[in-house]
Amino acid sequence: MFIWSASALAEETFYLELAANGVMQSVADDDFTLASTELRAGYYIVDMIAIEAFAGVGVLEDSVGDANQSMPSLYGINTRFESPSRDGTKAFIVVGYSSTDLELSRKSSGQVLAEDTFDGFSYGIGLEEALSKTNPIYLNLRWQRHYSAGDITIDSLGVALRYAF
């Protein structure tokens, strides 16, 4: 049995992460499910606490009736707080700022009906598993609320590969 220690994490200063996300967006009674790819880059400021920046782009749109929703971009910055690793598994939470660009168009004509940016406080939780005892490669699952105000919410649920160095 291999146990990751806090001193092993201290050697990992930077990380890159590539994620595939389902993006759930609700406006009043309409729900859209989009998909995005995302790149995160992080820097550990101390053991188990990192600052990370992320940027993503929509890869799948969704329609409700004649309304089509797309996500041209998603970006932000988080502080990531990790639990101590136990047998290669750890939990984490993120808090920060997120900005999501959405475009609503008419499906039948392609006419853009609305474009808006939704930004503000964001937060999330995740679980991560080390894939190797010798290489700092991790698989994680993360849920994040990117926006919530009035009758609009934007959440993502994703799976990612993370490489620390």
PEWO-V922178 format. One record per residue. N is the residue number from 0. RES is the residue in three letters. OMEGA is omega in degrees with one decimal (none if undefined). D_LAST is the distance of its C-alpha to the last C-alpha in whole Angstrom. Layout:
# PEWO-V922178
N & RES & OMEGA & D_LAST
N & RES & OMEGA & D_LAST
This chain:
# PEWO-V922178
0 & MET & -179.1 & 23
1 & PHE & 179.8 & 19
2 & ILE & 176.5 & 19
3 & TRP & 179.7 & 15
4 & SER & 177.6 & 16
5 & ALA & -179.9 & 15
6 & SER & 176.2 & 14
7 & ALA & 178.6 & 11
8 & LEU & -178.2 & 10
9 & ALA & 179.6 & 10
10 & GLU & 178.8 & 8
11 & GLU & -175.1 & 5
12 & THR & -177.4 & 6
13 & PHE & 171.4 & 5
14 & TYR & 172.8 & 6
15 & LEU & -176.4 & 9
16 & GLU & 176.3 & 12
17 & LEU & -173.7 & 15
18 & ALA & 168.6 & 18
19 & ALA & -173.6 & 21
20 & ASN & 162.1 & 24
21 & GLY & -177.9 & 27
22 & VAL & -179.3 & 29
23 & MET & -177.1 & 32
24 & GLN & 179.9 & 34
25 & SER & 173.1 & 38
26 & VAL & -177.8 & 40
27 & ALA & -177.2 & 43
28 & ASP & -179.6 & 45
29 & ASP & 178.4 & 42
30 & ASP & 177.3 & 39
31 & PHE & 174.4 & 37
32 & THR & -178.9 & 34
33 & LEU & 174.7 & 32
34 & ALA & 179.6 & 28
35 & SER & 166.9 & 25
36 & THR & -172.4 & 22
37 & GLU & 174.3 & 19
38 & LEU & 176.7 & 16
39 & ARG & 174.7 & 14
40 & ALA & -176.0 & 11
41 & GLY & 178.6 & 10
42 & TYR & 177.2 & 10
43 & TYR & 177.8 & 10
44 & ILE & 170.5 & 14
45 & VAL & 177.3 & 14
46 & ASP & 172.9 & 14
47 & MET & 174.6 & 14
48 & ILE & -177.7 & 15
49 & ALA & 170.0 & 13
50 & ILE & -179.5 & 15
51 & GLU & 174.0 & 14
52 & ALA & 179.5 & 16
53 & PHE & 176.4 & 17
54 & ALA & -179.7 & 20
55 & GLY & 178.3 & 22
56 & VAL & 178.6 & 25
57 & GLY & 178.3 & 28
58 & VAL & 176.0 & 29
59 & LEU & 177.3 & 32
60 & GLU & 177.6 & 35
61 & ASP & -179.5 & 37
62 & SER & 171.1 & 41
63 & VAL & -174.7 & 43
64 & GLY & 179.4 & 47
65 & ASP & 179.7 & 47
66 & ALA & 178.8 & 44
67 & ASN & -179.0 & 41
68 & GLN & 174.2 & 37
69 & SER & -178.5 & 34
70 & MET & 179.6 & 31
71 & PRO & -179.0 & 30
72 & SER & 177.0 & 27
73 & LEU & 178.5 & 25
74 & TYR & 179.0 & 23
75 & GLY & 179.5 & 22
76 & ILE & -178.8 & 20
77 & ASN & 160.4 & 19
78 & THR & -176.7 & 18
79 & ARG & 178.6 & 16
80 & PHE & -176.5 & 18
81 & GLU & 170.2 & 17
82 & SER & 171.8 & 19
83 & PRO & 180.0 & 18
84 & SER & 177.0 & 17
85 & ARG & -177.2 & 20
86 & ASP & 177.1 & 20
87 & GLY & -179.4 & 16
88 & THR & 176.3 & 18
89 & LYS & 174.9 & 18
90 & ALA & 176.3 & 19
91 & PHE & 171.7 & 19
92 & ILE & 176.3 & 21
93 & VAL & 173.5 & 20
94 & VAL & -179.6 & 23
95 & GLY & -176.3 & 23
96 & TYR & 179.6 & 25
97 & SER & 177.5 & 25
98 & SER & -177.8 & 28
99 & THR & 174.7 & 29
100 & ASP & 178.5 & 31
101 & LEU & 177.5 & 34
102 & GLU & 178.0 & 37
103 & LEU & -179.4 & 40
104 & SER & 175.9 & 42
105 & ARG & -175.9 & 46
106 & LYS & -174.7 & 45
107 & SER & -175.9 & 48
108 & SER & -176.0 & 48
109 & GLY & -179.5 & 45
110 & GLN & 178.7 & 46
111 & VAL & 180.0 & 43
112 & LEU & -178.5 & 45
113 & ALA & 171.6 & 42
114 & GLU & -179.4 & 39
115 & ASP & 175.7 & 37
116 & THR & 179.9 & 34
117 & PHE & -176.4 & 33
118 & ASP & 178.4 & 31
119 & GLY & -178.0 & 30
120 & PHE & 175.8 & 29
121 & SER & 179.8 & 26
122 & TYR & -179.7 & 25
123 & GLY & 178.1 & 24
124 & ILE & 178.9 & 22
125 & GLY & 177.6 & 20
126 & LEU & -174.7 & 19
127 & GLU & -179.3 & 16
128 & GLU & 174.6 & 16
129 & ALA & -179.8 & 14
130 & LEU & -176.7 & 15
131 & SER & 175.7 & 14
132 & LYS & -175.5 & 14
133 & THR & -180.0 & 12
134 & ASN & -178.2 & 9
135 & PRO & 179.3 & 7
136 & ILE & -174.2 & 9
137 & TYR & 172.5 & 12
138 & LEU & 178.4 & 15
139 & ASN & 176.1 & 17
140 & LEU & -173.8 & 20
141 & ARG & 167.9 & 21
142 & TRP & 178.9 & 24
143 & GLN & 171.7 & 24
144 & ARG & -177.8 & 28
145 & HIS & -176.9 & 27
146 & TYR & 173.9 & 31
147 & SER & 176.2 & 34
148 & ALA & -178.6 & 37
149 & GLY & -179.7 & 41
150 & ASP & -179.6 & 41
151 & ILE & 172.1 & 38
152 & THR & 176.1 & 35
153 & ILE & 179.8 & 31
154 & ASP & 171.4 & 29
155 & SER & 174.2 & 26
156 & LEU & -173.8 & 25
157 & GLY & 174.7 & 22
158 & VAL & -173.9 & 20
159 & ALA & 168.5 & 16
160 & LEU & -178.3 & 13
161 & ARG & 176.3 & 10
162 & TYR & -180.0 & 7
163 & ALA & 178.4 & 4
164 & PHE & none & 0
